[in-house]
């Protein structure tokens, strides 16, 4: 999926978390799950974290922030 741009990667990740609200992934698990290049995955997760859609746990996992707007 390396042909995706950041916006498309963000959309893909949002859809997965919407379908599986209890999803809890480390960076490396997320990168592997969506088969994204490292930098693209980092940028997409950073966008989603900055927007409040995702939150990071104390152990570094990415989780859906249910208080964020859908």
N, C-alpha and C positions, 0 to 999 in steps of 0.2 A: 504494500500500500504506500510505497514511498512517493507515489505521484500526487498524493494529497497535499493541499496547502494547509496552513494553520487553521483557518476557518473550518475547513472540511474535517480536520482531525478533531477539533473542538466539538463539532456537531456529532461525529461518530461516538465520541466518549460520552457526551450528554445522553445520547439515545441509549447506550448500554447501561448507564447508571439509572436512567428512568425505567428501563425494563427490569433491572435487578437492583432495587433500592438498598439492599444490604451489602452490595459489592464493596469489598475492602481490598485494595491492591497497593503493593509497593510500586515504586517507579519501575523496577525491572519487570515485575509481573505485568504491569500495564503495557510497557513497551512490547513485551512478548505477545500478549493477548491481541493487541491491535497491529502487530507487525509493523511498527513505526520506526523510522530512524531515530536514534537517540535524541538529537537536537530538536526534531519536530515534536517528539513526545514531551520533552521538557517544556517546550514553548506552549504547547496545548494545555498541559496540566497547570502551568503557571497562569495562563489566561483564566482557566476555570477556577483556580484557587483565588486569584485576585478579584474575580467577579462575585465570589461567595458561593458559587455552585458546588464546589468541592471544598472540603476542609482536610487538614492533615492532622492525624492523631499524634500523640506523643511518641509513638514508635515509627512515625514517618509514613504510615499508610494513608492513601487517599480514600475518603469516604464522601458520600453524597451529603451535602449540608441541607437538611430538610427545611431549615428556616429560610432558605434562599428561594426567590421566585422561580417558578418552573419555566 
